[in-house]
Amino acid sequence: MAVHLTPTELADELKMKRRDVISKCMEMHVPIFHGRIDKTLFVSSMRRISASAKERRGLGETALQIDSRAALPRLLTTRKERLGNSNTRAPAAESATGAKTTADLLPLAAKVHGPKQAIMFKDDSGSGHQDLRRVGDIVRDLSLA
């Protein structure tokens, strides 16, 4: 049984949409490495978030026992579904880039602060870096894949 799955494979296993899997990964800070997601990390993160949500609601349960195939699709609702398909929006705070949503943040940061260094790393040839423009291009390419 594979543990590292593509977003499509994980979505099929958990009876979700691919886009929902990717957005939940971003929300829960679950890495997508070389196009693959660690299924056990994804499921345990979902359990942790749902358990903390129950504690906040005052139910006092510390551990949530769920069957990932049956219960996860119920836990993975969109904000629109939680609000009852309401068309009301909470106002978003503007940042230094003028972004109104989180999804706008990286493309606008790449446009405004393009040549500034975004990330440093070490590879076989020594250390390297990527500027915000290049990181923005990589993220855009991944989001369209």
ABEGO torsion letter per residue (X at the ends): XBABBBAAAAAAAAGBBAAAAAAAAAAAGBBBBGGBBBAAAAAAAAAAAAAAAAAAAGAGBABBBBBAAAAAAAABBBAAAAAGGBABBBBBBBBAAGBABAAAAAAAAAAAAAABBABBBBBAAEBBBBBAAAAAAAAAAAAAX
